Amino acid sequence: MKAIILAAGYSTRLRPLTDHIAKPLLLIGSNTILDSILEKVLRIDGVNKILIVVNAKFYSQFEDWRRQFSRQMTGRQIIELLNDNTISNETRLGAMGDICLALENLGCDEDVLIIAGDNMFEGNLQTLIDLRNRQDASVLGVHEFPTLEEVQRKFGVVTIDADGRVQEFEEKPEAPKSSLAATAIYLIRQQDLKHITALNQTPHSGELNAGMLIHELLRKGEKVHCVDLQSWYDIGTHEDLAKVREYYQSLSR
């Protein structure tokens, strides 16, 4: 299995902080956001390559980070960077564009784990692989919030059946039907990857966000099951960043 980490965004809502540092390289405690994600990915059985998609503006920062991170690994040189060659928010490829760029590099002959580089979460990613094998389905990481108001107009929202199979996906709904937020953590079956690449090739206005891949799989009649993550933070604003830093600081007390 291969993994893609999406780290090529420009994080305009976190300016001026992200004018000079890529969001995945921000510190949460003593580790970067990217460190936290990779520590969990590297615990999964069978991951043979991790491709981190970055932009040209921050490429050298990620190179410095990779050299330092790789020194901590013992003989597992499986992390590579892929430069999407954009230099600004105006020229970005968007999540789906970067996913498809990564798939061009990796090929589509194995299952692929896709994670946005600004997700902070707790949970064992091996459970996604186990569920994928048990159900023979692609798998979406979700997080259940206490109230509908907490997901309203903020996250993609899914409804599921009694077996945990996704029935419907809505992007930032005004009237959410559940409080299950779709995280940007996806395990896509090899046979489902063709739908993602085909979606990106169809005429569309503007960029396609990552949540559209779940919508497309459902539209094509493919099975998608979900795993509930015990904690999850989508770091989009300064308020989000302060909240996640406070949370992880409380864990270390």
Secondary structure in CASP SS format (residue, H / E / C, confidence):
PFRMAT SS
TARGET T0000
AUTHOR 0000-0000-0000
METHOD secondary structure of the structure
MODEL  1
M C 1.00
K E 1.00
A E 1.00
I E 1.00
I E 1.00
L E 1.00
A E 1.00
A C 1.00
G C 1.00
Y C 1.00
S C 1.00
T H 1.00
R H 1.00
L H 1.00
R C 1.00
P C 1.00
L H 1.00
T H 1.00
D H 1.00
H C 1.00
I C 1.00
A C 1.00
K H 1.00
P H 1.00
L H 1.00
L C 1.00
L E 1.00
I E 1.00
G C 1.00
S C 1.00
N E 1.00
T E 1.00
I H 1.00
L H 1.00
D H 1.00
S H 1.00
I H 1.00
L H 1.00
E H 1.00
K H 1.00
V H 1.00
L C 1.00
R C 1.00
I C 1.00
D C 1.00
G C 1.00
V C 1.00
N C 1.00
K E 1.00
I E 1.00
L E 1.00
I E 1.00
V E 1.00
V E 1.00
N C 1.00
A C 1.00
K C 1.00
F C 1.00
Y H 1.00
S H 1.00
Q H 1.00
F H 1.00
E H 1.00
D H 1.00
W H 1.00
R H 1.00
R H 1.00
Q H 1.00
F H 1.00
S H 1.00
R H 1.00
Q C 1.00
M C 1.00
T C 1.00
G C 1.00
R C 1.00
Q C 1.00
I C 1.00
I E 1.00
E E 1.00
L E 1.00
L E 1.00
N E 1.00
D C 1.00
N C 1.00
T C 1.00
I C 1.00
S C 1.00
N H 1.00
E H 1.00
T H 1.00
R C 1.00
L C 1.00
G H 1.00
A H 1.00
M H 1.00
G H 1.00
D H 1.00
I H 1.00
C H 1.00
L H 1.00
A H 1.00
L H 1.00
E H 1.00
N H 1.00
L H 1.00
G C 1.00
C C 1.00
D C 1.00
E C 1.00
D C 1.00
V E 1.00
L E 1.00
I E 1.00
I E 1.00
A E 1.00
G C 1.00
D C 1.00
N E 1.00
M E 1.00
F E 1.00
E E 1.00
G C 1.00
N C 1.00
L C 1.00
Q H 1.00
T H 1.00
L H 1.00
I H 1.00
D H 1.00
L H 1.00
R H 1.00
N H 1.00
R H 1.00
Q H 1.00
D C 1.00
A C 1.00
S E 1.00
V E 1.00
L E 1.00
G E 1.00
V E 1.00
H E 1.00
E E 1.00
F C 1.00
P C 1.00
T C 1.00
L H 1.00
E H 1.00
E H 1.00
V C 1.00
Q C 1.00
R C 1.00
K C 1.00
F C 1.00
G E 1.00
V E 1.00
V E 1.00
T E 1.00
I E 1.00
D C 1.00
A C 1.00
D C 1.00
G C 1.00
R E 1.00
V E 1.00
Q E 1.00
E E 1.00
F E 1.00
E E 1.00
E E 1.00
K C 1.00
P C 1.00
E C 1.00
A C 1.00
P C 1.00
K C 1.00
S C 1.00
S C 1.00
L E 1.00
A E 1.00
A E 1.00
T E 1.00
A E 1.00
I E 1.00
Y E 1.00
L E 1.00
I E 1.00
R C 1.00
Q H 1.00
Q H 1.00
D H 1.00
L H 1.00
K H 1.00
H H 1.00
I H 1.00
T H 1.00
A H 1.00
L H 1.00
N H 1.00
Q H 1.00
T C 1.00
P C 1.00
H C 1.00
S C 1.00
G C 1.00
E C 1.00
L C 1.00
N C 1.00
A C 1.00
G C 1.00
M H 1.00
L H 1.00
I H 1.00
H H 1.00
E H 1.00
L H 1.00
L H 1.00
R H 1.00
K C 1.00
G C 1.00
E C 1.00
K C 1.00
V E 1.00
H E 1.00
C E 1.00
V E 1.00
D E 1.00
L C 1.00
Q C 1.00
S E 1.00
W E 1.00
Y E 1.00
D E 1.00
I C 1.00
G C 1.00
T C 1.00
H H 1.00
E H 1.00
D H 1.00
L H 1.00
A H 1.00
K H 1.00
V H 1.00
R H 1.00
E H 1.00
Y H 1.00
Y H 1.00
Q H 1.00
S H 1.00
L H 1.00
S C 1.00
R C 1.00
END
